[in-house]
Structures are given as structure tokens and as C-alpha cells.
Amino acid sequence: MKKLILITYVSFIDLLVRASLFSDTTLKLRYMPGFNKLRYFNGRARAYKQFVRARKKVPGYGAFLSTANFDSTPVKGLKPDISCIPVTDKKNYINAFSIDERCIDGKIPAKGVIVDESSGSSGIPTNWVRGKRERMVNHRLIQFGITNLLGKEPIFVINAFALGAWATGMNITMSCLKFSKVKSTGPDLAKIINTLEHFGTEHNYLVMGYPPFLKRLVDTADVDWQAYNVTLIFGGEPMTEGMRDYLLNKGIKKIYSSFGASDLELNIAHENDFTISLRRLLREDQELKQRVLKYSGALPMVFQFNPADFWIECNESGELIFTICRPGYASPKIRYNIYDKGHVMQVKELKEILKEFNLSDKITLSQTDLPILFHYGRGDMTVSFFGSNISPNDIQEVIFMMPELARSTNSFYLETIEDSKADKQLIVSIELAENITTADFDEGTSLTTDFFIQLEKINQDFKAAHAMAVDNKPVLKFYKYDSGNFANSDIRIKTKYIRTIS
């Protein structure tokens, strides 16, 4: 009886949520402060309903639960225990069942479906099915999010994400058509520069793409960025506050990041002026950083998300577990682990900490009390060196702490090698920009010393490891643009920052 009442309640909430999409005014009601307890209740209840639906109507998910010997989810009062449902991931679910088996009624819908794929940066690309209803909702929320950030003035969107089958390609273009002018250039420097020159400085430009590509655009284009009103939206990978500072100083007006995953949804969480100010305060105040953050190393990305849309849990390993709570998905995701590292904090808890540290007036006020997601990146995107774990975020932060590297670096990667005695050595390889020669960056100079001193400041574990590595000191190497292991890199997909030695 309790389960029936819960399902009936969620069905009513889903109708209200769907009705709210038709007006910006009603959409804003979904994010009003003071209703976070209700959002969490609705999120847990909606996640439960999606579990019940998937178990009944998705053959692959039903088979997965049978294999896991899972019986049922208890409902205490009207609160279901979502945490007892087995966790899915790419290995035990996506790769174990066909794409049809993972769809409602065991078949890809006959029409209204977009099939896109992950970039394949971690292996063979995976195909994902997105139905008409889920795309409509996501497009509407992307529109609302962008206009909420930038206002309702006319916007000229330049989509610099890879076009074609990738999730960020045509899906982003279709999302923006209803509220802006759109040109889909893909990651083509010449086309973007020509677009800016042709249409001039009178437009409010919004350029979307991967961080390394957009930095290259700003660095290489013969454009007076101060004369243009350009906002950048990054996706696909994290960026540092050093990169934000660097690009703002070049003349870019605003910069925001969005968090999504091909496996799940394009727009799960996002930056805003509040989260950016919090992240910058964490960079400045080490005591606050130690109190708020759970893991050492570079600053995590800081986002806000709606728990009534995405139920996010954190397991004992610090990995984020996602359940899509929205109805209408062709291929539901229930307690899905993408192996990203992070944790969630309530705005109320943060405010109490800021008050304790006398820092309440140091950040931009949040327009909502949506929970905060601290996202550290992929859990497996690190290299180990004498017991320390070093991530690409750590290296990027060092690069932007050193002006000579910030303006001269195109890309980088991390690797560890073993010598004949099985001793490890850390190597950081940096690809220089097109107009920079390696003669300007001799290996083994004071620049190398300064680089690893800065890395010690960011990553305390590395500081201890560096002291132990007496005979195997880390190495900083420089390569000409598009040479060595950086040659023929594909700018359409996310950069590989970890090099595996086979």
C-alpha cells in the first residue's frame, strides 16, 4: 500500500514538473530557496519510481537484478531505501547487455530518437540512445540555464564541440536553436575566427567547447577580445581557476563550466556566479579549503544540481553514483557509477562554515539553495608516484600558476616509467604552442625545479613523495607543437592526459 501511495504521489509530481517547463516563471519556482527538503524527498521518490519502471519494463535491467540476487527495495514510511539497489556501471551493465535490452520494452523506439556516442577517449566509443521526451526536457532546461546566466538579450551561439555523432555536437545545437542564433563550426579555429570577423562586435557571443581548444582559440586568433562580448561555456573536462583568470585577462567577458556525461545526461550540474566565487575563495583560504574539501590536490569543480532531477550518492571510495529521476528516458540509468570522484554539501552547511570563518561576505550570494557538487574528476585519471596520486588537474593548475608556461602550453600528459631496478619515475610532458620552440624551455633548468615546487604546494601527498624520490626525481619534458606523442592528436575528442606504457 505504501509503495502504491508513493508511486501515485510521484506521478502527480511528474505532471507538475512537466507543466512547469512551459514558462520561465514556473521553472523558477522549481529552484526557489527554502524547498530543498521537498526536493530531496521528491528526488528519492522519483528515483524509486524509475527503479520500479526499469525493473518491470527494461529486460536488461531486470536480468541484471536477477544476476545480482536482488529482491526488493524497502519503503519506510514513504521513504524508499534507494541505497540498497545494486550499482550499475559500464562493465556490469552497459557491456553486458545489448542497447535494445537496455531500452524500455526491450527495443529502441522506432522514431524520435537520437543515437550518439561517447568520444572513445578511454577506449572504444559507446552508443547511447536519447528519446524525444528526454531531449525536449533537456533542451528546455539548457535554454533556461543559459538565459538565467546571461540574461534574455539576443545571443549568438557558436558550437565548437565536435559535431557528428558525439553527444555534445548536434544535441547542443538543437538545444540552442529555440532561443538564439546558432552556428555549428565544430572545433575549427579558422571558421570561428571568420565568424567573429564577419558578424562583428555587435553580438553577444557564446562559444561552447572543450577547455584546451577554447584556450587555443583565444591564444592564436588575431582578434581583439576586449572589443567583443564573448562568453565561454566549457564542457567535457575540468578547468582551473588559473585558466579562468588567464582567459578573462585576455578579454573574455564570462566563463562557465557545465558537468555532464555521455552515459547519463548532457547537463547534470552547472557553475554560476555563486559556485565560482566559492571556488575562488577556496583557492585563497587554505583553512577553509581543508574544512570543506575531502581530497588533496587541485581544486575540484564546484557546481549546483537539482536532486529532484538527479539523485547523487557517494560511495565509500568517494565515487559518485547517479540515478536519473526524470521520467521518459528511453534507456533509464539507476544507481550508475561513472567512476568520477566527488561529494555533495548542502548550502545551509556551507553558510554555517563561512559564518564560523567570518567569510560570509566574501562570496556571491546563491540565488537558490540547490546542493553543491564538488567534482574532482575521474577517479582513475591519476598516476601513482611513491604513494602519491597526481591528477591532470594538479598539472593544469601548476601550468597556470607559472605565466611563462600558461601562455606557451598547448597540451600535456602524465606518465610513470620503471627502470631496470623497478624504480618509478614521474614524467610530465608538455606540448608547446605552435609559435614556441623547445630552445626556450631547456629541460633540467630552474623552471623544472619551480614546476615541482608548485606541484608540492598543490598536492601535499606529492610533497612527501618528492622527498622520498632521491634517485628518481620527476622530469619535465618539452615537445614542439604536434610532435612526439602529441603528433596527430584528434581535437574532436577529449584530450588524453594520462599516457599508458605498454
N, C-alpha and C positions, 0 to 999 in steps of 0.2 A: 504494500500500500504506500509506504514511504517513497519507494522508487517511482511509482506512478505519479504521485503528487509532485515529485521533483522534476520528472520529465515534462509534466503539464506546465509547471512554472517556467521551465526553460523555454518551452515552445512559445509561451506568451512573451517572454523577454526577447526572444529572437525576432518576433514580429515587431516589437517596439524598436529594436535596434535597426532593423531593415527600414522601418518608416523614417528613422532619424537621418538616413542618408540623403533624403530629398531636399534638405535645406541646411545651409551653413549654421543657421541659428539653432536648429535642433541637434546638429552634430556637436556644437559647442557644449550643449548640455551634458554630453557623454563624458566631458573632461572637466566639469566643474569641480572645484575643490570641496572636500567635505564628504565625498561619497566613496572613498576608497574601500571601506569595509564592504559596501554593497558590491563594488566592482570585483573584489576578491571572492565574495560568495557567488556572484554570477559566473566568474571565471571558472571556479571549481565545479559548479553545477553544469556549466556548458561543456566543460572538458569531459565530465562524466557522460553527458548525453552523446557526445561524439564517440566516446568509447563504446557505448551500448549500440550505437548505429553501426560503427565499423565492425564490431563483433558479429552482428547479425547479417550485414549486407556485403562485407568485403571478404571474399573467400580466403585470400592470402592471410589476412589478419586473424580470422577465425582459426586457420590452420596453425599459425604462429602461436596463438594462445594455447591450443591443444598440445603442441610440442612442448610448451613451457609448463604444462600441467597446471594451468591457472584456472581456478574455479570461478570466483565471483568477487566483486568489489563491495565491501560492506558500506552501508549508509547509516551513519549515526545521526539521529535526528533527521535533518535534511542536508547533512554534510557528508558527501561520499569520500572515502579514503582512496584518493587517486594514486597515492604513493605506492600502493601495493601492486599496481598493474606492472607487468614486466616491461622493461625498457627495450625499445627497438633501436636499431641503427642500420647502417648501410650493409654491414656484413650479415647480420642475422635476419634481416627482413627485406631490404631492397634487393640484395643479390640473391636471396633465397627464393623469391617468388617473382613471377613474370609481371610485367607492367599491367596486364589485364587483371591478373589475380589481385593486384593491389588497388583496383578501382571498385567503386560501388557497383554491385551486381555482377562483378567479375568481368567487366568489359569496358573498354574505353568508350565514352559517349560518341555517338555517330556524327555529331556536328557541334559547332561552337567551341571546339577545343583547340588550344594552342599547345603544341609539343615543343618544349625547348630542352636545352641540355646544360649541364654544368660545364665549366671551362675545360675540365680534364687536367687541371694543373697538378692534381695529386694522382693521376692515373688515367684510365680510360673514361671518356665522358659518359655521364649517365643521363638518360632521357627522363623528363618529368612532364606529367600531364596537368594542364591547368584548364578547368572548365569555365564556361561562360559566366556563371554566377560569381565565382570566386574572383575572377578577373574584374568584373564590374565593381565589386565592393572595394577591391584593392585600388583600382583606378580612382575611384571617388575619394578614398582616404588619402592617396598621394596628392590629389588636387587640393584637398582641404589642408593638408600639412604644408604644402608649398605656399599657398596663399596666406596661411596663418603666419609663416615665417617672413614672407617678402611683401605682404600686402596685396591688394587687388589691382594694382596698376598693371597695365599690359606687360607680359613677359615674353621674351624671345628665347625659347629653349633650344640649345644645341646639344644633341645627344652624341657624346663622344665615347660612349660604351661600344663594345664590339657588337656589330649588327649580325643579322642572320639568326642562327638557332639558339644563341645564348640568351639566358633568362633576362639579362639586363638590356638586351638590344631592343627589339621591336615592342616588347611589353612596356618599356619605359616610354617609347614614342607614343604608343596608343594611350597611355595613361595621361599624357600631357596635351593631347590634341584638343580636348574639350575646354581648356582654359588658357591656352597660349598658342603663339606661333611656334612651329617646330621645324628644325632642320636636323635630319639624322645624317651626320657626317661620318659617324664611327670614329675610331682613333686615327684620324688623318690630319696631320698638322697643317698641311697646305690648304685643305678645304676649310678648316676652321678659321685660319688667318684670312683667307679670301672672303669668307662670310662676314667677318668683322669689318674688313676694309670696305666691302661692297655696301653694307647696310649702315655703316657709320656709327656715330657715338650717341644717337638719339634713343636707342633702345635700352631696355633693362634686360641684359643678357643673363641667362642661367645656363652654365656649361656643366654637364654631368659626365663623370668618367672615373677611371682608376687614378689614385693619387700620383703614382710615378709619371703617368702620361700627362696629367694636367700640369705637374711641375715642369716637365719638359716643354710643354706648350708655352708656359709663362716665360721660361728661360730663353727659348730660342726664337720666339716670334718677335719680329721687328714692329712691335705695337706699343704705343704709349698707353700702358694700362691705367695710368692715372686719369686719362681722358675718357675712358669707358666706364660704364656702370656694369661691372661683371661680378656675379656671384658664382661660386663653385660649389657643387654638391659632389662629395666623394662617396664611393661605394666599393665593395669588393675586398677591401683590406684596411687596416688601421692607418692612422697618421699621427704624428707627434704634434705637440703644441709648437715645437720649433719650426716645423714645416708651415703651420698656420701663420706664425709670425713672419716667416720668410716671404710667403706669398702676399700677405697683407702689406708688407713693406714695399713689395713690387707694384702695388696699386690695385690689387683685387679688393673689392669692397666688403664682401662677406664670404665665409666659408663654413659649410656644414657637412657633417657625415651622416650617413644612414646605414643601419645594420639590417642585413637580410641574408638569406641563404637559399641557394637554388633548391635544396632539399625541402625547404619549408615555404617561405614567402619572401617577396622582394623587400618589404618594408615592415619589419617587425618592431624596430625601435629607432629612435632618431635623436640627433642633437638639437638643442635650441639654445637661446642666449643664457638660460639658467644653467644648463649642463656644461656649457663651455666655460662659464665663469667659475663653476665649481672645479672643473678640471684644472684651470689655470691657478686657482687658489691652492689646490693640492700640490701643484708643481712648486709653488713658492713656500709653502709652510710644511716643513718636514714632520713636525709633531702631528699636525692634522692628517698628513699622509699616512703615518704609522697607525693612527687611530682608526681611520676609515677603510684603508685598503687591506686586503688579506694576503697579497703575494708581493714579493720583492720584484725589482726590475723596473722597466719603463712604465709610465703611467698607462692604465687601461683607458680605453674609450669609455665615455660616460654618456649614457642615453636615458631616455624615459620611454616606457611602454605601457600599453593598456592590458592589465591582467585579465580583463573580460574577453579579450581577443586572443591573447597568447598566454597560456599558463606555463610559467617558467619555474623550474625547480633546480636545485643544485645538489649533486650527489657528494659522497664522501671524498671523492677525488677532485672536487672543485669543478666538475664538468656540468654544463647547463643542459637540462632536459626540457624539451619543448612539447607542448600539446597545442595544436591549433583548435581554438574553441569555436570559431565561426562555423556555421552550417554551410552546406552546399559545395563542399570540396569534392572534386571527382576522386581524389586519392587521399584520404584522411591520414594525418600523422598523429599518433598517440604516443606520448612519452618517448620522443625521438631524440637520440643523442647524436649531435653533430661533432662532439668532442671539442667544443670550444670551452675555454676556461672563464669563469666569472662568478659573480654573486649579485644579489639583489638587496637593496636597502630602501626603507620607507623614507619619504620626505620628512615626516614627523621626527623620525630618529635622527636624521641629518641635522635638522634645525636645532634639536636639543644639544648635539655635539658642537655645532657652531656657536651656540649661546654659551656653552661651557668654555670655549676657547676665545670668547669675545670677538668672534668673526662674523656675526650675523649681518653686519652692514657691508661685508666685503664681496658679496655675490649678488648677481641679478636675481630678483625675486621670481620664483616659479609661478606661472600662470595656472598651474594645476598641481594636484598632489599625487599624480601618477608616480608609481615607484621608479626608482633609479636602478638601471642595469649597469654594472661595472663589467666591461668586456675586455679580457686580456688577450684575446686571440685564440688561435688553435692550440689545444693542449699539446699536440705532438709536433708543433713548429718550434722546436728548440734544438740546440746542440749541447751535449754534455762535456764539461771540461773540469777535471779534478773535482767532481761532485757538484759543480755549479751548472745551472741551466741558463743558457743565453738565448734570447729570442731576437728575431729580426726587429722588433720594436725597440729593443735596447740599442741596437746598432744604428737604427734610424735616428734615435734621439741624440746619440753621440754626434752623428754627422751634422745635425742642425745646431749643435752646441759649438761647432767649430766653423766659423764663417767661410774659411778657405775651402772646406770640404762641401759645405752646403751649396755653394754656387758652382762647384766643379763636378759634383757626383751625378751620374745618370742612374746607376743601379749598384747593387752589391749582392754578395751571398756569403753564407757562413759554411764552414766545413771543419771537421776534425779528422786528422790523419794519425796513423800509428806507425812508428818506426820499427826497425827490426827487433827492438827490445820491448815492443808492445807499449811504448810510452806515447801518450797522446799529445798532439799539438793542435792548437786552435789557429785557424787561418781565416782572416777577414779579407775578402777580395772586393775591390771597388772598381767599378767601371766608370771611367771619366766621361764627361760630356764631350760632344763632338769636337769642340774647338780647343780642348785641353790636351796637352801632351804629357806623357809619363815623366818627361825630364823635369817637370815642375814638381814632381812628387817622388823623391827618392825614397826607396824603402829603407827602413832601419834608422831614419833620422829622428830628430826630436818630435816630429809630427806623430810618429808611431808611439813614442812614449806618452805624449799628451793624449792621444786617442784612447789608450788603455787606462790612463789615469781617469779620464772622464767616464769610461765604462765602469770603473770601480765605484765612482760616485753614484751611478745609477743602479748598479747591481751589486749588493753587498756580498752575495754568495760568490760572485766572480772575484771580488776583492780578496777574499780568503783563498780562493783557488789560485789566483795570480801569485800570491805569496809562496804557495807550495811549489809552483811550477818553476823551480830554479833552473833546470837544464832544458826545459821545453817552453820557453817564453812564447806567448802569442805573436803571430806575424800579421802585418798589414801589407797587402799587395795591391798594386795599381795596374790597371789594364787600359789600353786605348779603347775608345768607343767601338763597339761591335767587333771586339777581338777576343781571342782565347775562348773560354767557356761562355762568354757573353755574345758570341757571334750568332747571327741569325735568330735572335730571340723574337718570339711572336708577341707583338704588342697588343694583339686582340685578346689575349688571356692574361690572367693574373700572373705577376712575376713570381718566379721560384726563388726563394731566399735561402733555402737550405740545399746544399749540394751533397748528394749521397755518393760515397765512394764504394764502387762495386769491386 
